[in-house]
């Protein structure tokens, strides 16, 4: 290969390197038989390529470390917020454990409906955090009101989905779980709150959390209501299916309960 051909080859290799296509072809042009001018340039380019590759490797290591750190921060934040939700439920002996049960039941229903992967995790988080908006409520809201809450307290409680969204919105890695918190009291007929969403405007995850929430409320002892059986709870849910909640979710819940060892 003559000098002109070697120079052409060198220019082609340099062009490839400039576009990020690295190879060992440059090393052929650093051998003793190559003219000094071409060899000198090739050696300089080869050294530069090695340095660039080293820096890219270091940068990738840094990116990987940041990803690991971000994941750790994400997990720690989720754990802290979830712990807050559990602590909130513990303020009232009647709702203690409610958030955990809703989270796990929501997850089980979603899995029964064929959802998988991160969709399941977002729904579980939505269930765990669905009442987080009650975190700032006064103790009066958790007191025994002899079966009926005063109207002013009902209005206060109805604000908890919106408050929950304000608390969770900065945590954008919660993704659609925030929408599930926002919409878990919406109804198919548009008579829910806080936005009066209808039908398919309500995310599936929010409807799943809603069904799990209603079921757990019915089957738990409350100041205003004695604990009822799973069969009674299912009957109530079927009665409101189509107007308030989606029928297929109630059917999935029934299958989950049929396959569960717990009453």
N, C-alpha and C positions, 0 to 999 in steps of 0.2 A: 504494500500500500504506500503510495507516494505521499509527499508532504501535503499536497492540496487535499487529497482524500482524507488524510489524518485530521487536517484542520476542519474539514466538513463534518467528520464524525464527532470531533470534539464539540463543535457548535451544536450538533444534534443532541449530544448527551447533556450539555449545559442547559439547553432548552427544556429537556425532560425534567431535569432537576429543578428548574425554576417553576415547573408546573406540579412539583411534588412527586414525580415518578422517579424514585431512586433505584439504582441498580449498581452492580459491580463493574459495569462496562468501562467506567472511568479509569479503573485500575490498569486496564490494558494499555492505556496511554501514558502510564508512568514508568514503563520499562525502559531499559538502557538503549534499545534500538530505535526508540522514538526520537525525532529531532528535539533539540534542547528547548526551543520556543514552545512547541506543543506540550512537551513533557512538563515544563515548568508550570504552564497554565493548568494542566491536568492535575498536577500535584496540589496546587493551590485550591482547585475546585474540590478535589477529593477530601482535603483537610477541612474545607468549609462544610462539605456534606456531612462529615463525621460530627462536627460540632453542632450542626443543625439537628441531626438525628438525636444527639445526646440531649439537646435542649428540649426537643419534642418529647423525648422519653421522660425527662424530668417534669415537664408540663403535664403530661398524662398522669404521672404519679400524683402530682398535686391535685389534678382534677378528681382522681379516684379518692384521694384523701378527703377532699371537700365533699364528695358525694357521700362517703361514709359518715362524715361529721354531720352533714345535713340530715341523713337518715336517723342518726342517733338523736339529734335535736328534735326531729319530727316525732320519733317514738317516745322520747321523754315528755314532750309537750302533750301528746295524746294521753299518755299515762297520767299526767298531772291534771288535765281537764277532766278525764274520766273519774279520777279520784275525787275531784270536786263534786261531780254529779252523784257519786255514791254517798259522799258526805251530806249532800243536800237531802237525799232520800232518808238518811239516818236521823234527820231532825224530827221526823214523824214516825212513830213506831208502826203506824199502819201502812206506810209506804216503804219501809226499810227493805232493801233487796229488790225493789220494783225495777229500778233501772237495769240491774244485772239480768233479771228475768226477761225483760222486754228486749234487751240486746241479744240474748241467746235465742229467744223465740223468733225474733225477726230474722236472724241469721239462718235458723232452721227452715223457716217458711221460704225464704229466698232460695235456699239450696233445693228445696222441694219443687220450686217453680222452674228450676233449671239454670238459675244464675250461678256464676262461678267467678273465681279469681278475685280481683280487687272489688268487683261489684258486691260480692258477699261482705267484704270487710267494710266498705262504705255503709252498707245497710246495718251491719252490726254497730258501727260507730253512731249512726243516726239513732238507733235504739238506745244506746248507752247515754247519749247526750240530749235526748228529746226534751227533757225537762230542765235543762241547764239554765233556762231563762228564769227559773224560780229562785235562783241563787241569792238574789238580793231582796226577796220577799220578807216582810216582817213575820215574826213568830206567830202573830195573830192568825195568819193564813193556815198555820199548821195546828191550830188549837181545835178542840172538839166543839163544834157549833150545833150539837144536838140534832144532827141530821140534815141541816140546811144552812148553806152559806148565805150571809147577807149579800144583797145585790151589788154593793160597792166592792166586796171582795171577789165576787164572780167576775166583774169587769177587770179587776186587777189580775186575776188568774188568766183571763183570756189574752192578756198581753204577753204571756211567757214565750210563745213561739217567736214573736218579733224581738223580744229582748235577747232570746237565745241566739238569734242570727247576729245581732250586734256584738255579742260576746265572742262568737266564733268566726265572724267574717275575716278578721286579720289572719286567721290560720287557714290560708288558702289551700294548703295541702290536704285539708279535710274534704275537698272536692264537693261532690254531690251530697255528702252527708249533711252539709249545712242546709241544703234545700229540703232534706227530709225532716230536719228539725223545724224548719219554717212551716212546712205544709202538713205536719202529721195530724192537725185538727181540721184540715179542709175536708169537705164532703163532696161526693159526686154530684149532688143536686145543687151545689153552689151555696149552701146554707152554713158552711163552716167558717172558720176564721184562721188567720187574720185578714186574708185577701179575698175570700169568697170565690176561690177557684172552682172550676167545674170539670167533670169528666177527665179527659186525657190531659188537661192542664195540670193535674196533680201527678207528680212523679210516682212511678210504681213503688220506689223505695219508701216514700212517705206513706203510701197506702198500706204497705206491709207493716211498717212501724205502728201505724194507727190500729190495725187489727190486733197486733201483739199487745199494744197498750190497753185496748178495750178488754181483751180476753183476760189479761192479768188483773185489771181493776175489778172485773166481775168475780173472778175466782179468789180474790183476796178479801180479808176482813177489813172493812172500812167503817168509820164512825156513822156514816149515813146508810150503810148497806151491809147486811150479813154476807158472809162468804157463800158463794154458790158453786154448784158442781160444774165440771167441765162440760157435761152434756147440756146443762142449762145455758152456759155461756155460748156454746155453739149454736143453740137454738136462737138465742138473741141475735147473734151475729148473722145467721142466715136470714133472720127477719128484717134486718136493716141492709142486707146485701142488695146492691142495685141502686139504692137511693143514697146511701152514705158511704159504703165501701164496696170493693169489687168482689164479685162472687167467687172468682177463681182463687182469690187469696184465702177466703174462708175455707174453700174446699182443700187447699194445700195445708192449711192449719189442721183440718180434721185428719188428713193423712199423717201429718207429723205426730199428732197426739196418739193416733192409732199405733204408730211404730215406736212410741216412747214408753220407757219403763216407769216414768213418773206420772202420777195422777193428774 
